[in-house]
Amino acid sequence: MIKLDYSLTSPEERNELVKKILEENPDPGTKYLEILADYLVFCMEKKERRENKVLTENHMVTVNKREMSFEGIVSQLENGEDGIYNFITEDKHVIFQPKPKITQKDLDEIPLLRQLRSAITVWEQRLRQVEGKDAFTIKRALIEMRKDQYLIKSAYRKPLGNALLVRSEHYIALDDTTSSFDDDGHPIP
């Protein structure tokens, strides 16, 4: 069986290798196909990835969680403005979830976050010195560490979210003189 060669740096060379692997094994499992896709995608330069609009799983999570302008959402839907109303009624929380940010105050007050940030910097410097399989492994680890920093922040500071407002079906007039409150503070008509 042909093994992946992480010393190949151009997408064309890697593509040829993947074609040979698929010719040898025409029915690979889904996990192996994912590994092959990562092998091809991560060798591309960031600029080239943006030009080709390669949407990785991590990028799609980010895109789906961020708020977006009305025009931005409408431009991505097939039905245009009509599709936005269908989208809003199905999942309202996607549109209103704010983008989490890590501030200097967070870094000053959360020691674990500060420690993780320094580890990220060390591995980013190490990434510039390595190639091949080591670079691929470090890139994956950096992605996970960057995700972890938001988890650490949310563990220390709960993110603000939208509260669902629920209306009671029963109207209670509290301005009435016959209403009073029990020991727990609940109204008694």
Phi and psi in degrees as GROMACS dihedral restraints (atoms count N, CA, C in turn):
[ dihedral_restraints ]
;  ai    aj    ak    al  type     phi  dphi    fc
    3     4     5     6     1   -77.0    20    10
    4     5     6     7     1   135.1    20    10
    6     7     8     9     1  -101.1    20    10
    7     8     9    10     1   156.4    20    10
    9    10    11    12     1   -69.2    20    10
   10    11    12    13     1   135.9    20    10
   12    13    14    15     1  -108.0    20    10
   13    14    15    16     1   104.7    20    10
   15    16    17    18     1   -80.4    20    10
   16    17    18    19     1    -3.0    20    10
   18    19    20    21     1   -80.6    20    10
   19    20    21    22     1   -15.7    20    10
   21    22    23    24     1   -71.6    20    10
   22    23    24    25     1   130.8    20    10
   24    25    26    27     1  -109.8    20    10
   25    26    27    28     1   -21.5    20    10
   27    28    29    30     1   -92.6    20    10
   28    29    30    31     1   145.0    20    10
   30    31    32    33     1   -61.5    20    10
   31    32    33    34     1   -31.9    20    10
   33    34    35    36     1   -66.1    20    10
   34    35    36    37     1   -43.3    20    10
   36    37    38    39     1   -64.1    20    10
   37    38    39    40     1   -43.9    20    10
   39    40    41    42     1   -65.7    20    10
   40    41    42    43     1   -36.4    20    10
   42    43    44    45     1   -63.4    20    10
   43    44    45    46     1   -41.4    20    10
   45    46    47    48     1   -61.9    20    10
   46    47    48    49     1   -42.2    20    10
   48    49    50    51     1   -63.8    20    10
   49    50    51    52     1   -41.9    20    10
   51    52    53    54     1   -64.5    20    10
   52    53    54    55     1   -38.5    20    10
   54    55    56    57     1   -61.3    20    10
   55    56    57    58     1   -42.4    20    10
   57    58    59    60     1   -63.4    20    10
   58    59    60    61     1   -40.8    20    10
   60    61    62    63     1   -63.6    20    10
   61    62    63    64     1   -42.1    20    10
   63    64    65    66     1   -71.5    20    10
   64    65    66    67     1   -29.5    20    10
   66    67    68    69     1   -67.1    20    10
   67    68    69    70     1   -39.3    20    10
   69    70    71    72     1   -71.5    20    10
   70    71    72    73     1   -37.6    20    10
   72    73    74    75     1  -129.4    20    10
   73    74    75    76     1    87.8    20    10
   75    76    77    78     1   -71.2    20    10
   76    77    78    79     1   -17.4    20    10
   78    79    80    81     1  -120.5    20    10
   79    80    81    82     1    68.8    20    10
   81    82    83    84     1   -77.9    20    10
   82    83    84    85     1   159.1    20    10
   84    85    86    87     1   -72.6    20    10
   85    86    87    88     1   167.9    20    10
   87    88    89    90     1   -65.4    20    10
   88    89    90    91     1   -36.1    20    10
   90    91    92    93     1   -65.3    20    10
   91    92    93    94     1   -40.6    20    10
   93    94    95    96     1   -68.4    20    10
   94    95    96    97     1   -36.3    20    10
   96    97    98    99     1   -63.6    20    10
   97    98    99   100     1   -37.5    20    10
   99   100   101   102     1   -65.3    20    10
  100   101   102   103     1   -40.0    20    10
  102   103   104   105     1   -64.0    20    10
  103   104   105   106     1   -42.1    20    10
  105   106   107   108     1   -63.7    20    10
  106   107   108   109     1   -40.5    20    10
  108   109   110   111     1   -64.0    20    10
  109   110   111   112     1   -43.7    20    10
  111   112   113   114     1   -62.3    20    10
  112   113   114   115     1   -38.9    20    10
  114   115   116   117     1   -59.3    20    10
  115   116   117   118     1   -39.0    20    10
  117   118   119   120     1   -78.1    20    10
  118   119   120   121     1   -42.5    20    10
  120   121   122   123     1   -71.6    20    10
  121   122   123   124     1   -43.1    20    10
  123   124   125   126     1   -72.5    20    10
  124   125   126   127     1   -11.7    20    10
  126   127   128   129     1   -85.5    20    10
  127   128   129   130     1   -14.8    20    10
  129   130   131   132     1   -74.2    20    10
  130   131   132   133     1   146.1    20    10
  132   133   134   135     1   -69.3    20    10
  133   134   135   136     1   155.8    20    10
  135   136   137   138     1   -58.0    20    10
  136   137   138   139     1   -42.8    20    10
  138   139   140   141     1   -61.0    20    10
  139   140   141   142     1   -44.4    20    10
  141   142   143   144     1   -65.8    20    10
  142   143   144   145     1   -37.7    20    10
  144   145   146   147     1   -62.5    20    10
  145   146   147   148     1   -40.2    20    10
  147   148   149   150     1   -68.3    20    10
  148   149   150   151     1   -39.8    20    10
  150   151   152   153     1   -63.5    20    10
  151   152   153   154     1   -40.5    20    10
  153   154   155   156     1   -82.8    20    10
  154   155   156   157     1    -4.9    20    10
  156   157   158   159     1    53.8    20    10
  157   158   159   160     1    50.9    20    10
  159   160   161   162     1   -75.6    20    10
  160   161   162   163     1   121.4    20    10
  162   163   164   165     1  -104.3    20    10
  163   164   165   166     1   101.7    20    10
  165   166   167   168     1   -79.0    20    10
  166   167   168   169     1   165.7    20    10
  168   169   170   171     1   -59.2    20    10
  169   170   171   172     1   -42.8    20    10
  171   172   173   174     1   -63.9    20    10
  172   173   174   175     1   -41.0    20    10
  174   175   176   177     1   -66.1    20    10
  175   176   177   178     1   -38.2    20    10
  177   178   179   180     1   -66.3    20    10
  178   179   180   181     1   -36.4    20    10
  180   181   182   183     1   -61.5    20    10
  181   182   183   184     1   -43.5    20    10
  183   184   185   186     1   -63.9    20    10
  184   185   186   187     1   -46.9    20    10
  186   187   188   189     1   -61.4    20    10
  187   188   189   190     1   -42.7    20    10
  189   190   191   192     1   -70.8    20    10
  190   191   192   193     1   -21.7    20    10
  192   193   194   195     1   -92.8    20    10
  193   194   195   196     1   -22.9    20    10
  195   196   197   198     1   -79.3    20    10
  196   197   198   199     1   150.9    20    10
  198   199   200   201     1   -76.7    20    10
  199   200   201   202     1   155.7    20    10
  201   202   203   204     1  -144.9    20    10
  202   203   204   205     1   156.2    20    10
  204   205   206   207     1   -69.5    20    10
  205   206   207   208     1   159.5    20    10
  207   208   209   210     1   -58.9    20    10
  208   209   210   211     1   -45.2    20    10
  210   211   212   213     1   -64.4    20    10
  211   212   213   214     1   -36.6    20    10
  213   214   215   216     1   -64.0    20    10
  214   215   216   217     1   -41.7    20    10
  216   217   218   219     1   -69.4    20    10
  217   218   219   220     1   -43.9    20    10
  219   220   221   222     1   -60.7    20    10
  220   221   222   223     1   -38.7    20    10
  222   223   224   225     1   -67.0    20    10
  223   224   225   226     1   -22.0    20    10
  225   226   227   228     1   -92.0    20    10
  226   227   228   229     1   -10.0    20    10
  228   229   230   231     1   -96.4    20    10
  229   230   231   232     1   146.9    20    10
  231   232   233   234     1   -68.2    20    10
  232   233   234   235     1   -41.6    20    10
  234   235   236   237     1   -84.7    20    10
  235   236   237   238     1     2.1    20    10
  237   238   239   240     1    69.1    20    10
  238   239   240   241     1  -132.2    20    10
  240   241   242   243     1   -65.7    20    10
  241   242   243   244     1   -31.0    20    10
  243   244   245   246     1   -65.0    20    10
  244   245   246   247     1   -35.3    20    10
  246   247   248   249     1   -68.4    20    10
  247   248   249   250     1   -26.2    20    10
  249   250   251   252     1   -66.2    20    10
  250   251   252   253     1   -36.3    20    10
  252   253   254   255     1   -71.2    20    10
  253   254   255   256     1   -35.1    20    10
  255   256   257   258     1   -64.7    20    10
  256   257   258   259     1   -40.2    20    10
  258   259   260   261     1   -65.7    20    10
  259   260   261   262     1   -42.4    20    10
  261   262   263   264     1   -65.2    20    10
  262   263   264   265     1   -42.1    20    10
  264   265   266   267     1   -68.4    20    10
  265   266   267   268     1   -26.8    20    10
  267   268   269   270     1   -82.2    20    10
  268   269   270   271     1   -40.9    20    10
  270   271   272   273     1  -145.4    20    10
  271   272   273   274     1    83.7    20    10
  273   274   275   276     1   -70.7    20    10
  274   275   276   277     1   -26.7    20    10
  276   277   278   279     1   -71.7    20    10
  277   278   279   280     1   -22.6    20    10
  279   280   281   282     1   -65.2    20    10
  280   281   282   283     1   -39.8    20    10
  282   283   284   285     1   -72.0    20    10
  283   284   285   286     1   -35.5    20    10
  285   286   287   288     1   -98.4    20    10
  286   287   288   289     1     3.6    20    10
  288   289   290   291     1   -79.0    20    10
  289   290   291   292     1   119.3    20    10
  291   292   293   294     1   -72.7    20    10
  292   293   294   295     1   156.9    20    10
  294   295   296   297     1   -75.2    20    10
  295   296   297   298     1   124.1    20    10
  297   298   299   300     1   -72.2    20    10
  298   299   300   301     1   142.0    20    10
  300   301   302   303     1  -130.5    20    10
  301   302   303   304     1   144.9    20    10
  303   304   305   306     1  -104.2    20    10
  304   305   306   307     1   115.8    20    10
  306   307   308   309     1   -96.3    20    10
  307   308   309   310     1   172.2    20    10
  309   310   311   312     1   -64.8    20    10
  310   311   312   313     1   -33.9    20    10
  312   313   314   315     1   -61.1    20    10
  313   314   315   316     1   -41.6    20    10
  315   316   317   318     1   -61.4    20    10
  316   317   318   319     1   -44.2    20    10
  318   319   320   321     1   -64.9    20    10
  319   320   321   322     1   -35.6    20    10
  321   322   323   324     1   -71.4    20    10
  322   323   324   325     1   -35.9    20    10
  324   325   326   327     1   -94.3    20    10
  325   326   327   328     1   -19.1    20    10
  327   328   329   330     1  -114.1    20    10
  328   329   330   331     1   102.5    20    10
  330   331   332   333     1   -64.1    20    10
  331   332   333   334     1   -36.6    20    10
  333   334   335   336     1   -64.2    20    10
  334   335   336   337     1   -37.7    20    10
  336   337   338   339     1   -66.9    20    10
  337   338   339   340     1   -41.3    20    10
  339   340   341   342     1   -61.8    20    10
  340   341   342   343     1   -42.0    20    10
  342   343   344   345     1   -64.7    20    10
  343   344   345   346     1   -42.3    20    10
  345   346   347   348     1   -65.9    20    10
  346   347   348   349     1   -40.1    20    10
  348   349   350   351     1   -61.2    20    10
  349   350   351   352     1   -41.1    20    10
  351   352   353   354     1   -67.5    20    10
  352   353   354   355     1   -35.4    20    10
  354   355   356   357     1   -65.7    20    10
  355   356   357   358     1   -38.6    20    10
  357   358   359   360     1   -61.8    20    10
  358   359   360   361     1   -43.1    20    10
  360   361   362   363     1   -62.8    20    10
  361   362   363   364     1   -41.7    20    10
  363   364   365   366     1   -61.8    20    10
  364   365   366   367     1   -44.9    20    10
  366   367   368   369     1   -71.6    20    10
  367   368   369   370     1   -30.2    20    10
  369   370   371   372     1   -64.9    20    10
  370   371   372   373     1   -39.6    20    10
  372   373   374   375     1   -66.7    20    10
  373   374   375   376     1   -39.4    20    10
  375   376   377   378     1   -66.2    20    10
  376   377   378   379     1   -34.6    20    10
  378   379   380   381     1   -61.3    20    10
  379   380   381   382     1   -33.5    20    10
  381   382   383   384     1   -67.9    20    10
  382   383   384   385     1   -18.5    20    10
  384   385   386   387     1   -98.7    20    10
  385   386   387   388     1   -12.7    20    10
  387   388   389   390     1  -113.8    20    10
  388   389   390   391     1   164.6    20    10
  390   391   392   393     1  -138.4    20    10
  391   392   393   394     1   171.2    20    10
  393   394   395   396     1    71.3    20    10
  394   395   396   397     1  -138.7    20    10
  396   397   398   399     1   -64.1    20    10
  397   398   399   400     1   -36.5    20    10
  399   400   401   402     1   -63.0    20    10
  400   401   402   403     1   -41.7    20    10
  402   403   404   405     1   -63.7    20    10
  403   404   405   406     1   -42.4    20    10
  405   406   407   408     1   -61.0    20    10
  406   407   408   409     1   -45.0    20    10
  408   409   410   411     1   -64.1    20    10
  409   410   411   412     1   -42.2    20    10
  411   412   413   414     1   -66.6    20    10
  412   413   414   415     1   -39.0    20    10
  414   415   416   417     1   -60.9    20    10
  415   416   417   418     1   -44.2    20    10
  417   418   419   420     1   -63.1    20    10
  418   419   420   421     1   -41.0    20    10
  420   421   422   423     1   -65.9    20    10
  421   422   423   424     1   -39.0    20    10
  423   424   425   426     1   -63.8    20    10
  424   425   426   427     1   -39.5    20    10
  426   427   428   429     1   -60.6    20    10
  427   428   429   430     1   -46.0    20    10
  429   430   431   432     1   -65.2    20    10
  430   431   432   433     1   -38.8    20    10
  432   433   434   435     1   -66.9    20    10
  433   434   435   436     1   -38.1    20    10
  435   436   437   438     1   -66.3    20    10
  436   437   438   439     1   -35.5    20    10
  438   439   440   441     1   -66.2    20    10
  439   440   441   442     1   -41.1    20    10
  441   442   443   444     1   -62.7    20    10
  442   443   444   445     1   -31.4    20    10
  444   445   446   447     1   -64.7    20    10
  445   446   447   448     1   -32.6    20    10
  447   448   449   450     1   -74.3    20    10
  448   449   450   451     1   -33.2    20    10
  450   451   452   453     1   -65.7    20    10
  451   452   453   454     1   -40.6    20    10
  453   454   455   456     1   -64.3    20    10
  454   455   456   457     1   -43.9    20    10
  456   457   458   459     1   -62.5    20    10
  457   458   459   460     1   -43.5    20    10
  459   460   461   462     1   -68.7    20    10
  460   461   462   463     1   -23.6    20    10
  462   463   464   465     1   -72.4    20    10
  463   464   465   466     1   -34.8    20    10
  465   466   467   468     1   -84.5    20    10
  466   467   468   469     1   -39.7    20    10
  468   469   470   471     1  -127.6    20    10
  469   470   471   472     1   113.4    20    10
  471   472   473   474     1   -64.7    20    10
  472   473   474   475     1   130.6    20    10
  474   475   476   477     1   -68.9    20    10
  475   476   477   478     1   146.8    20    10
  477   478   479   480     1   -75.4    20    10
  478   479   480   481     1   133.8    20    10
  480   481   482   483     1  -130.6    20    10
  481   482   483   484     1   171.2    20    10
  483   484   485   486     1   -82.4    20    10
  484   485   486   487     1   133.7    20    10
  486   487   488   489     1   -89.7    20    10
  487   488   489   490     1   138.1    20    10
  489   490   491   492     1   -81.8    20    10
  490   491   492   493     1   123.5    20    10
  492   493   494   495     1   -89.1    20    10
  493   494   495   496     1   127.6    20    10
  495   496   497   498     1  -120.0    20    10
  496   497   498   499     1   127.5    20    10
  498   499   500   501     1   -93.2    20    10
  499   500   501   502     1   139.7    20    10
  501   502   503   504     1   -76.4    20    10
  502   503   504   505     1   145.3    20    10
  504   505   506   507     1   -77.8    20    10
  505   506   507   508     1   -19.6    20    10
  507   508   509   510     1  -104.8    20    10
  508   509   510   511     1   127.8    20    10
  510   511   512   513     1   -89.6    20    10
  511   512   513   514     1   129.8    20    10
  513   514   515   516     1  -120.3    20    10
  514   515   516   517     1   119.2    20    10
  516   517   518   519     1   -85.0    20    10
  517   518   519   520     1   108.9    20    10
  519   520   521   522     1   -85.8    20    10
  520   521   522   523     1   -10.8    20    10
  522   523   524   525     1   -83.0    20    10
  523   524   525   526     1    -0.9    20    10
  525   526   527   528     1   -72.7    20    10
  526   527   528   529     1   143.1    20    10
  528   529   530   531     1   -75.8    20    10
  529   530   531   532     1   -16.1    20    10
  531   532   533   534     1   -84.8    20    10
  532   533   534   535     1    -8.5    20    10
  534   535   536   537     1   -84.1    20    10
  535   536   537   538     1   144.3    20    10
  537   538   539   540     1  -144.3    20    10
  538   539   540   541     1   176.8    20    10
  540   541   542   543     1  -118.4    20    10
  541   542   543   544     1   141.5    20    10
  543   544   545   546     1   -82.7    20    10
  544   545   546   547     1  -173.0    20    10
  546   547   548   549     1   -65.4    20    10
  547   548   549   550     1   -27.6    20    10
  549   550   551   552     1   -86.0    20    10
  550   551   552   553     1    -3.7    20    10
  552   553   554   555     1    90.3    20    10
  553   554   555   556     1     9.5    20    10
  555   556   557   558     1   -85.5    20    10
  556   557   558   559     1   140.6    20    10
  558   559   560   561     1   -71.7    20    10
  559   560   561   562     1   140.7    20    10
  561   562   563   564     1  -119.4    20    10
  562   563   564   565     1   113.3    20    10
